[in-house]
Amino acid sequence: MTLAVIDDARRRVRLGVRHLLARPADSTEAVVGALVALHATDPATVFLSAWARLADPSVAEVEDALYGRRSLERLLAMRRTMFVVAAGDVPVVHTAAGRAVAERERVKLLAHLAEGVGWDEARLKQVGQEVLAALRERGEAAAAELVRDVPALAEQVLVGGGKPYEVRQNVSSRVLRTMAAEGLIRRARPRGTWLSSQFRWTAGAPWPETDPARARAELARRWLASFGPGTAADLKWWTGWTVRQTRDALAAVGAVEVALERGTGYVLPGDEDPVEAPEPWAALLPGLDPTPMGWQDRDWYLAPELRPRLFDATGNVGPTVWWDGRVVGGWAQRADGEVVWEPLVDVGADATAAIARQAARLTAWLGGVRVVPRFRNPLEKELAT
């Protein structure tokens, strides 16, 4: 049987349309739905990823979705990474990719506590119950307030003993992080601005779950709808699954094999036809944006020689500049608030003008608020200074 062909140009058209970069959305929920999830390790990424895709972006709109409407949830999921997902998608995402992460976190925490402060599982459970009681009494609380309410959280473990960087740390951060991974506590509005990662906490309940195989199939279906065509290796990398789990999930949704310019990939049944191309578009995406972090193989939208300037040493992408489906440069914000960018390929006069307009638009939107990416790439560091 002859495979349908989806070449690089067609893949870039899909990227622009399906990731809402060529046709912006009206709500943060629509942005999250189009991308399955937003990376949230750096709090700024959530807001800047939404800014790039909303017709009328505002901090208030994103905050209301997170803390007012509560239509979005933060949870640890794919590849032990923090994501923002639709509240209704939590059972699928947690079961398919988050539960295994939470289980590993608890095992590591128990080993850490047993060695450091002599806690066993019963003691950890008791402290967790005390944390939940304190949160129910307060409604919500910062970590420092919980430490005062639950003195056991102030017990300390020696980290890096005998090494130059040894330090004593309260057990609170790891205990709260593990409870959050399980859904027992939830992140509420942070202290400070939208850039802050000092979240307040509220009482929760274990994240809801569903059948694991069905959850993996559903997550694969949603990834293909947004990121397809992609390879099995792309999906395995994005989810953190095993080879067998990846193959089974693709089979469960009836994924259709298609020919790419380099090898083969998969799309959902009936999704082989071309997508109508939009007008050429420009975008400034933040570090860890879900679009550049959506595939392991990036050659079809990012020239390999550009990667050393745009990724850090551990594979985290920094701020990127896009023109019509390709990464063409990087951007940064200077101390005075101005957003500046640098092309890494020749994009021509029209593209240069369109990108410059996006940079000016982002400068105005930030209004002097200084955003420094949590994971900085070489080009961003150069431009920022």
N, C-alpha and C positions, 0 to 999 in steps of 0.2 A: 504494500500500500504506500502511495506517495504521501509524504507528510506535507501539511500546509507550511508555508514559509512566512516567518515573521522576522524581517531583517531589522538591523539596528535602527534605521530611520522610523520604522513602524513602532518599535519599542519606545522610542523617544516621544512619539506622538501620544501613545498611551500614557506615558509618565506625566506629560503636561496636563492632559485632560483628567485622568483619574486621580491624580494627586492635587487637583484643584489649583495648579499653578498658572494655568492658562484661563481658567474660568472659576473665579473665586466663589466662596460659599457665603451663606448668610448667618451661620451659627457655628460656635465652637464644636457642638455635637456633630455637625456635618463634617467638619474637618477631621475629628477623631474617627468617625465612621469610615471616611474615605481612605484612611491610612491604617486602619485596624487599631493602632495605638500610637501615642506620642511618647517619645523618649523623655524621661523626667528626672534623670540623674542630676542634671543641672536644671534648677527650677526655671531659669530664664528661657531654656529651650522650648518649654510648653507655650509660653507667651509669644516668642518670636516665630515659632512654627505656625501658630495660629495667625499672627500678623501677616505672614507671607501668603495666606490663603483666604483671608476674610475680606469681603467687600468693604466693610466698615469696621476695622479692627479697633479694639480698645482693651485695656487692662481690665476694666470693670466687667466686660462681657465674659472674659475667660474666668475671672474670679467668681462670677455669679454661677457659671456652670459647675465649678469645682466646689464652692462653699455655700451657694445660695440654693440653686436648683438641685444640687447634689446629683446631677446627671452623669458626672464623671467620678471615677475613683482612681486613686494611686495604689499600685501594688507591685510587688517584686515578682517578675515573671521571666520572660524569655532571656536565657543566658545570664540569669541572676542580675538583671537590669531593672531599674525602676521605670515603670510606664504609667501613663494615664490612659485609661480605657473607659468605654461607656459602661455605666453601672449595670446595665442589662447584660453585658458581655462578660462580667466577672466570673460566672460559673464556668464558662468555656475557657477563658484565658487562664484562670487559676488551675483548673483541673488539667488542662493540656500542657501547661508550661510552668505554673507557679507552685503547684503542690510539691513537686519533687525538690524544688529550690527550698521551700519552707522546711521540708523534712531534713534536708542536708544542713540547713542553718541550725535547726534544733540539736542535731547530733553534735555539730561543732561547738555549739554553745554549752552543752552539757559537759563535754570534755574540757572546755576552757574553764568552766566554773568548778568542776571537780578538782582540777589541778590547782586552781588559783585560790579558791575560798572554801573548798570542801563541800559544795552543794551537791545534792543528788537530785533525781527527778522530782521526788516528793517536795523537796525544799523549793525548787524552781516553780512548781505548781502553786505552792502556798504563796510565794511572792507575787506570782501572776494574779492570783485572786485578790491580793491586797491592792495591787495596781488598779484592777478593775473596780474595786470598791471605792477607791479614792477618786477615780474618774467619774463614777456615777454620782458621787457626792458633789464634786465640783462642776460637772458638766463637761468641761474641758480643762486641760492643764498643760503647762510647759514641762519639759523634762526636769528642770530644777525644782519645780513645785512638787512633782511626784517623788523626787528624792527626799524632800522634807516630809512628805506624807508617809513614805515607805522607806524607813531608814536602811533596810537591807540593800537597797539600790546603791547606797553609798559605799558598800564594801568594795575593796580595791584588789585588783589583780596586777601582779608584776608582769609587764610585757617586755620581751627582749632582755631578760635578765642576764647580766654579765656582759652586755654589749654596750657600745657607746651611746646607743639611742634608747636604752632601757627607760621605762617610765611606768608609773603606777596609774592605773585607770579605774574609774568607777565601773562596776558591772552594768550600770544603768543603760548605757547606750546599746550594748549588745542584747540585753534582755528585752528592751523596748523594740529594737529592730526585729528580733525574732517573733515577738508577739504580733507585730504589724504584718510580718510575712504570712502569718497564719490567719490574719483578719481579726484577731482578738482585740486589737486597738486600731484606730484609724487616724490618719493624718488630717488635721483640721487646718484652718487658716494659719499661716506662719506668723511669727513675731516679726515686725518690721515690714519691709516692702515686698513686692512680688518677686524680688530677686533672692529673698531669704530662704534658707533651708532649715531654719530653726522652727520646725512645725510644732504646733500644739497638738495634743492628743485627745481623742474621745474614745469612750468604750465602744467596742464592736462585738462581733460574734464570729466564729469561724467562717471563713469565706465559703459560700455555697459551692457545691461540687455537683458533677454529673458523671455519666459513664466516661471513663478515660478515653477509650477508643473513639467514641462518638465526638468527644470534645476535640481530640486531635484532628479528626476529619473536618470538623467545623472550622477550626482555626486554619487548617490548610486551605479550605474553600475560601475563607475571607482573604487570606494572603494572596491566593491566585487571582481573586477578583480585583485586588488593588495592585499587586506587583507582577502579575503574570503578563507575558511568559517569564518564568524563572526556572532554573534547574533544580533538580533534587538536592544538589549540594547547597544551593542558595537557601532552600527551605530548611534543610537540616541545620545550617549555620544560624539562620534567623531565629529558629525556635529553640535550638539547643537539644534537639531530639537525637536518638540513635538512628543509624541507617535504616534499621528495620521499622522503627516507628514512622519514619518519613515515608518509606515505600508503602506501608500499609495505609497511611493517611491519604496519599495520592491515589491509591487504588480505590479507597472507600468513596472518594468524590468523583470517580470516573475521569480523572485528569487525562487530558488528551495531549499526546506528544506532538510537538511541532519542531520544525527545523529552524535553528537560529544561524546566524552567520558563523558562529563557532560552536559546533555541537548541536545538541537538542535540548529543548525545554518543555514546559508544560503550561497549558491553559485549561480553564474550565470547559466542559462540553458546550459547544455552540459559540465559543469566544475566539474562533480562529480568524474571523473576518477583520479587515482593516477598520480602524477608528478614524472618523473624519478629523482631518488636521485643523487645529485652530490657527489663529494669527500668531506670528512669532511673539514669544513672550520672554521677559526678563524676570529674574527672581534673585533675592538675597536670602539664603537659608542659613540658620544658625548652626553652631556646632552641635553634633549629635542629632540633627534633623532626621526624621524617619525615612526620607527619600534616599539620601546617599547611604544610609545605614540599612537599606532594605534588601540588598543583594550582596553576596560575597564576591561574585564576578562583576566588576564595574567597568570593564573595558569599553562597553558599548556607549557609555555616557561620560567616561572620565579617562583621558589619555594616561597610560601608566606612568609616563615621565613626570606628570603633575603631582602624583601622590605624595612624594616626600615633602612637598611644600604645604600640603593641605591636611595631612594626617599626622598625629603624634606617634611616638614610638610604639605604643600599644594598640594602634589601629583605630583610635577615635578620630572621627572627622571633625575639623574645625569649621568656621564660617566659610561658605562657598558662594560663588557667583555663578549663575546659570543663564545661558542664552539658548532658548528653543530646544531644551532637552539635553544640553551638554553642560558640564562644568567647565567654565572658561577662566576662572580666577578665584580670588579670595577677597574677603573684606574684614575690616576691623573698625573699632571706634577709638578715636583719639581722646586725650584727656579733656579737651574742650567740648566733647560731645559729638563732634563731626564724624559721620560714617564715611570712610574712605575705602577704595577698592583698587585692585591691581589686576589687569588682564594677564593671563599666562599664555594666551594664544591670541592671534590677530582675529578680532571679531568684526571689524568694519565699523563704519561711521554710524549706521542705524542702531546696531547693537550697543555701541558705546553710549549713544545718547539715551537709549532706553534704560540701560543699567544705571547711568548717572541719575536719571529721574527716580529710580527706585532707591538709590542711596540717599538722595535729598529727602525723599518721602520718609524713609526710616529715621533719618536725623531729626526731622520735624516731629515724628511720632514719639520718639524717645524723649524729646523735650529736655535734653541735658542729663537725663538719667544715664549713668555710666554702667555699661554691661561688659564684664570681663568673662570670657568663656572659662568654664571649669577645666576643660582640657584644651590647651592652647597649641596651635600648630605653628611651624616656623614662619609662615607668611603672615599670620595674624600678629605675631609678636613684632615682626619687622614694621608692619603698617601702623600698629598702635603707637610706636615711638617715633 
